[in-house]
Amino acid sequence: MKTLTTLMKIRKENNYSTQDMANLLNISKTFYWQIEKGKRKLSYEMAFKISLIFNKKPDSIFFDDFKIN
């Protein structure tokens, strides 16, 4: 699995820590870190919840990290 670089970039631009994101998503910090590092599969539901935090569409955050070259 691939590191979600766009997600990490947007999180940092918005001054959220991994703990902040975990709290907002009601998951553990470890679980969130694993999503961001690509060590845990990202469900559509979780992608949608994350996109709501940043007021963006899921594709604008995740598409570049998952598109096939």
Backbone hydrogen bonds in HBPLUS format (Angstrom, degrees):
<---DONOR---> <-ACCEPTOR-->    atom                        ^
c    i                          cat <-CA-CA->   ^        H-A-AA   ^      H-
h    n   atom  resd res      DA  || num        DHA   H-A  angle D-A-AA Bond
n    s   type  num  typ     dist DA aas  dist angle  dist       angle   num
A0005-THR N   A0003-THR O   3.07 MM   2  5.67 125.9  2.38 106.1  90.9     1
A0004-LEU N   A0036-GLU O   2.89 MM  32  5.22 163.3  1.92 147.5 153.0     2
A0008-MET N   A0004-LEU O   3.08 MM   4  6.39 165.1  2.10 155.5 159.6     3
A0009-LYS N   A0005-THR O   2.94 MM   4  6.07 158.7  1.98 146.4 152.4     4
A0010-ILE N   A0006-THR O   2.92 MM   4  6.13 167.2  1.93 155.2 158.0     5
A0011-ARG N   A0007-LEU O   2.88 MM   4  6.03 162.3  1.91 153.5 158.9     6
A0012-LYS N   A0008-MET O   3.01 MM   4  6.21 162.7  2.04 148.9 153.0     7
A0013-GLU N   A0009-LYS O   2.90 MM   4  6.11 156.1  1.95 150.0 157.3     8
A0014-ASN N   A0010-ILE O   3.06 MM   4  6.21 139.2  2.24 143.3 152.8     9
A0014-ASN N   A0011-ARG O   3.25 MM   3  5.27 131.1  2.50  94.4 106.9    10
A0016-TYR N   A0011-ARG O   3.04 MM   5  5.38 173.7  2.04 154.0 153.3    11
A0015-ASN N   A0012-LYS O   3.02 MM   3  4.90 160.9  2.06 105.3 108.8    12
A0021-MET N   A0017-SER O   3.09 MM   4  6.40 163.9  2.12 152.1 154.9    13
A0022-ALA N   A0018-THR O   2.96 MM   4  6.15 160.0  2.00 144.8 150.8    14
A0023-ASN N   A0019-GLN O   2.90 MM   4  6.10 160.3  1.94 151.4 156.3    15
A0024-LEU N   A0020-ASP O   2.96 MM   4  6.24 160.4  2.00 151.7 156.9    16
A0025-LEU N   A0021-MET O   2.93 MM   4  6.10 145.4  2.05 149.0 158.5    17
A0026-ASN N   A0022-ALA O   2.84 MM   4  5.78 110.8  2.33 138.3 155.1    18
A0027-ILE N   A0022-ALA O   2.97 MM   5  4.98 166.2  1.99 141.7 145.6    19
A0026-ASN N   A0023-ASN O   3.24 MM   3  4.97 150.6  2.33  94.7 103.4    20
A0032-TYR N   A0028-SER O   3.06 MM   4  6.40 165.8  2.08 151.8 154.8    21
A0033-TRP N   A0029-LYS O   2.89 MM   4  6.10 166.8  1.91 153.1 157.0    22
A0034-GLN N   A0030-THR O   2.91 MM   4  6.11 156.5  1.96 150.1 156.3    23
A0035-ILE N   A0031-PHE O   3.06 MM   4  6.41 147.6  2.17 146.9 155.6    24
A0035-ILE N   A0032-TYR O   3.04 MM   3  5.11 119.9  2.41  97.6 112.7    25
A0036-GLU N   A0032-TYR O   2.99 MM   4  6.32 167.3  2.01 160.5 162.4    26
A0037-LYS N   A0033-TRP O   2.90 MM   4  6.09 149.8  2.00 149.4 157.9    27
A0039-LYS N   A0034-GLN O   2.75 MM   5  4.78 140.8  1.90 152.3 155.1    28
A0040-ARG N   A0034-GLN O   3.16 MM   6  5.23 130.1  2.42 122.3 114.4    29
A0038-GLY N   A0035-ILE O   3.05 MM   3  5.14 156.6  2.11 104.8 112.0    30
A0047-ALA N   A0043-SER O   2.95 MM   4  6.20 160.8  1.99 149.9 155.8    31
A0048-PHE N   A0044-TYR O   2.84 MM   4  6.04 154.7  1.90 152.9 159.6    32
A0049-LYS N   A0045-GLU O   2.99 MM   4  6.28 158.4  2.04 146.4 152.0    33
A0050-ILE N   A0046-MET O   2.92 MM   4  6.14 162.1  1.95 153.3 157.8    34
A0051-SER N   A0047-ALA O   2.96 MM   4  6.13 156.2  2.01 143.7 150.5    35
A0052-LEU N   A0048-PHE O   3.01 MM   4  6.31 146.4  2.13 147.2 155.8    36
A0053-ILE N   A0049-LYS O   3.32 MM   4  6.66 147.5  2.43 143.4 150.7    37
A0053-ILE N   A0050-ILE O   3.14 MM   3  5.30 123.8  2.47  99.3 112.8    38
A0056-LYS N   A0051-SER O   2.95 MM   5  5.07 171.2  1.96 145.0 147.5    39
A0055-ASN N   A0052-LEU O   3.14 MM   3  4.75 155.0  2.21  95.0 102.6    40
A0060-SER N   A0057-LYS O   2.97 MM   3  5.46 131.9  2.21 112.2 124.8    41
A0061-ILE N   A0058-PRO O   3.05 MM   3  5.40 146.1  2.16 108.3 118.2    42
A0062-PHE N   A0058-PRO O   2.88 MM   4  6.01 172.2  1.89 165.4 167.9    43
A0063-PHE N   A0059-ASP O   3.00 MM   4  4.69 152.9  2.07 120.6 127.4    44
A0065-ASP N   A0062-PHE O   3.19 MM   3  5.47 127.0  2.49 104.8 118.1    45
A0066-PHE N   A0063-PHE O   3.04 MM   3  5.33 144.8  2.17 107.0 117.4    46
A0067-LYS N   A0063-PHE O   2.88 MM   4  5.81 130.3  2.13 159.7 172.9    47
